[in-house]
Amino acid sequence: MEIKKVFIAGAGLMGSGIAQVCAQAGLEVILCDVGPEVLEKASKNIAWSAGKLIEKGKTAGPLEAVMGRIATTTDYGRASEADLCLEAAFEKLEVKKDIFARLDAVARPEALLASNTSAISISTLAAGTKRPEMVLGLHFFSPAPMMEAVEVVRGQFTGDEVFEAGRRFVLQIGKEPILVHKDVPGFLINRINFPAALEAMRLVEMGVAGIEDVDKGLRLASGRKMGIFETGDLVGLDVTHGALLAIYEETKDPRWYPPAVLRRRVQAGWLGRKTGRGWYEYGPDGTRLGPTKA
Ligand SMILES: NC(=O)c1ccc[n+]([C@@H]2O[C@H](COP(=O)([O-])OP(=O)(O)OC[C@H]3O[C@@H](n4cnc5c(N)ncnc54)[C@H](O)[C@@H]3O)[C@@H](O)[C@H]2O)c1
């Protein structure tokens, strides 16, 4: 199962980052989203980020060669060209199920089908296809071009060879595979990190501390590069909200239910850096202005 061409469904923060990583590693990429504007924005972001990495000598150029390996499309039919189809769309079960059905209809029988979901069950997505043994989780972290680990998640039906092919693919693109042998809600790293994030949100909700002090404390006392709320704004509050809801739906354990401080911001469309407002408010040039209140 050698991977030479990757079809990526979803060209947002993660899909575009993963496309960049694959193209930098010499793979051909077909990046798919719902409309040309999103794809144009994704191409611009990739060119900017890959350009910076080439300038710093962190990846091989020229930029034209990297960009030349990325084709963009709105046509799912092109998934038939790929050895690996990777879904990186909204963290919503219905959206992902629909994408998996489309991929299943056109992908080659030997192609791997993967999801970059943060918390939706890989087994549930696999069960909706006619080839559940070909489905696995490949969970990248944000920003994909910088973060070195990728979780390789074995769903209930994932074949041994498919799991191994996923591990080899992660090495092929220059990342470190983290093997997750069971499809538990939140997989491994989110499963460990989310309880801390939830506790931070609840402490803010209770008025025990402000957002800035929580982040400052975590940076200065816990050796983190970024605080929980700073990271949350990069990830996207909708993404965290969707992932927590997915874990809650799966477990029905109320400790995973998104706290009101998060729900209110998502309802207001305050989704983090991408909307200029989330846990913090940002100026037009991306400068952080101060915490938001909701
Ligand atoms: N943001 C993070 O830090 C992060 C980290 C790891 C995993 N993830 C997961 O990655 C996935 C994507 O997250 P993101 O942050 O890139 O979200 P995003 O909102 O930046 O991008 C999602 C993209 O999916 C596109 N899309 C929606 N429906 C589609 C369809 N039917 N076909 C093709 N494209 C479609 C949207 O137009 C959008 O461009 C989610 O499942 C999320 O949980 C996110």
The ligand as a Gaussian input file, in Angstrom:
#p B3LYP/6-31G(d) Opt

LIG

0 1
 N       -8.475000      22.890000      14.370000
 C       -7.682000      22.013000      14.981000
 O       -6.789000      22.371000      15.749000
 C       -7.848000      20.535000      14.715000
 C       -6.870000      19.660000      15.170000
 C       -6.996000      18.301000      14.891000
 C       -8.100000      17.835000      14.205000
 N       -9.064000      18.717000      13.800000
 C      -10.208000      18.184000      13.062000
 O      -10.009000      18.441000      11.684000
 C      -11.276000      18.661000      11.035000
 C      -11.251000      20.005000      10.344000
 O      -11.000000      21.031000      11.286000
 P      -10.503000      22.480000      10.822000
 O       -9.994000      23.164000      12.027000
 O       -9.650000      22.382000       9.606000
 O      -11.912000      23.138000      10.402000
 P      -12.174000      24.352000       9.397000
 O      -13.497000      24.896000       9.784000
 O      -10.996000      25.249000       9.333000
 O      -12.270000      23.627000       7.957000
 C      -13.274000      22.727000       7.600000
 C      -13.415000      22.784000       6.091000
 O      -14.275000      21.726000       5.656000
 C      -14.981000      22.202000       4.530000
 N      -16.131000      21.353000       4.262000
 C      -17.324000      21.295000       4.894000
 N      -18.120000      20.378000       4.317000
 C      -17.401000      19.826000       3.295000
 C      -17.663000      18.832000       2.313000
 N      -18.845000      18.202000       2.273000
 N      -16.699000      18.518000       1.430000
 C      -15.495000      19.147000       1.475000
 N      -15.197000      20.105000       2.365000
 C      -16.134000      20.436000       3.260000
 C      -15.344000      23.631000       4.922000
 O      -15.713000      24.407000       3.780000
 C      -14.030000      24.085000       5.559000
 O      -13.163000      24.673000       4.621000
 C      -12.334000      18.526000      12.142000
 O      -12.819000      17.218000      12.155000
 C      -11.540000      18.802000      13.410000
 O      -12.091000      18.196000      14.551000
 C       -8.956000      20.055000      14.034000

